[in-house]
């Protein structure tokens, strides 16, 4: 069982930097990840594809 399996995380500012890495790590550990971003739609969509 993964550390965050069955948990849900909301991460703000996840399209780049620390927020992105946190989203990636949480997803790797089994969390359901919801995230927001401010202005980079392309980076947000890329992260969405990566996490699926």
Secondary structure, 3 states (H helix, E strand, C coil): CCCCCCCEEEECCCCCHHHHHHHHHHHHCCCEEEECCCCCHHHHHHHHHHHC
